[in-house]
Amino acid sequence: MTEVLIATLAFYLLQLMLPSVMALARGEVDAAFLFSSRDQQGERSPIVRRAQRSCVNMQESLIVFLPLMGIAMASGTNIAETATIWLGLRIAYLITYLMAVSYVRTFIWLGSVYFLGVMAFALV
């Protein structure tokens, strides 16, 4: 289960950096901006804004996921398979969000919420 937890945290770090890296690659910001206090935020492209919103959504999911993993690890309950499916759905969510695939993205998100519930139920 530790591997799933570390993979999740690595994916989260990727999502944290993704909007800035994308904006830099698209020429929307320069390196000096990334090292600044970022007081002046310019307009970002739709895909960069989607990456930012997807990251916020991941943060909201982690608020539930991380305690569930901690409780499972402390109690010895194996929810690694369910957590891996959840992580896979979160990766699919990011991809579909970046591609602006509306309805499919929503069902993927619902699936990830469902698997959070499955994780919680396994701990009862």
C-alpha positions in Angstrom: 0.0 0.0 0.0 2.9 2.3 0.6 3.6 2.2 -3.2 0.1 3.4 -4.0 0.4 6.2 -1.4 3.8 7.3 -2.8 2.5 7.1 -6.4 -0.5 9.2 -5.4 1.7 11.9 -3.8 4.0 11.9 -6.9 0.9 12.4 -9.1 -0.2 15.2 -6.8 3.1 16.9 -7.2 2.9 16.5 -10.9 -0.5 18.2 -10.9 0.8 21.0 -8.7 3.5 21.8 -11.2 1.6 21.1 -14.4 -0.2 24.5 -14.8 3.0 26.4 -14.4 4.9 24.1 -16.7 2.2 24.3 -19.3 2.0 28.1 -19.1 5.8 28.2 -19.4 5.8 25.9 -22.4 3.0 27.9 -24.1 4.9 31.2 -23.6 2.2 32.5 -21.3 4.8 33.1 -18.5 8.6 33.2 -18.4 11.0 31.7 -15.9 11.3 35.0 -14.1 7.6 34.9 -13.4 7.8 31.4 -11.9 10.5 32.6 -9.5 8.6 35.7 -8.5 5.9 36.3 -5.9 3.3 36.0 -8.8 1.5 39.1 -7.6 0.5 40.0 -11.2 -1.4 37.1 -12.7 -2.0 37.4 -16.4 -4.7 35.7 -18.5 -4.1 32.0 -19.0 -5.2 29.8 -21.8 -8.2 27.5 -21.2 -6.1 24.4 -21.0 -3.9 25.9 -18.3 -7.0 27.0 -16.3 -8.4 23.4 -16.7 -5.1 22.1 -15.3 -5.4 24.5 -12.3 -9.0 23.5 -11.6 -8.1 19.8 -11.9 -5.4 20.3 -9.3 -7.9 22.0 -6.9 -10.2 19.0 -7.4 -7.3 16.6 -6.6 -6.6 18.5 -3.4 -10.3 18.1 -2.4 -10.1 14.4 -3.0 -6.8 14.0 -1.1 -8.6 15.3 2.0 -10.5 12.1 2.0 -8.0 9.7 0.4 -5.0 10.4 2.7 -6.8 9.7 6.0 -8.4 6.6 4.6 -4.9 5.3 3.5 -3.5 6.2 6.9 -6.2 4.4 8.8 -5.9 1.4 6.5 -2.1 1.2 6.9 -2.4 1.6 10.7 -5.1 -1.1 11.0 -3.5 -3.5 8.6 -6.5 -3.4 6.2 -5.4 -4.0 2.6 -7.1 -1.5 0.3 -4.2 -1.3 -2.1 -6.3 -2.5 -5.1 -9.1 -0.1 -4.5 -6.7 2.8 -3.9 -4.9 1.9 -7.2 -8.2 2.0 -9.1 -8.9 5.3 -7.5 -5.5 6.7 -8.6 -6.1 5.4 -12.1 -9.4 7.2 -12.2 -7.8 10.4 -11.0 -5.2 10.1 -13.8 -8.0 9.6 -16.3 -9.8 12.5 -14.8 -6.9 14.8 -15.4 -6.5 13.6 -19.0 -10.1 14.1 -19.8 -10.2 17.5 -18.0 -7.3 18.7 -20.0 -8.9 17.4 -23.2 -12.2 19.1 -22.2 -14.2 15.9 -22.4 -17.2 16.9 -20.3 -19.6 14.0 -19.7 -17.0 11.3 -19.6 -14.9 13.3 -17.1 -17.9 13.6 -14.8 -18.5 9.8 -14.8 -14.8 9.3 -14.1 -15.0 11.6 -11.2 -18.1 9.8 -9.9 -16.2 6.6 -10.2 -13.3 8.0 -8.1 -15.8 9.1 -5.4 -17.4 5.7 -5.5 -14.0 4.1 -4.8 -13.3 6.4 -1.9 -16.6 5.1 -0.5 -15.4 1.5 -1.1 -12.2 2.3 0.7 -14.1 3.7 3.6 -16.5 0.8 3.8 -13.5 -1.7 3.9 -12.4 0.0 7.1 -15.7 -0.5 8.9 
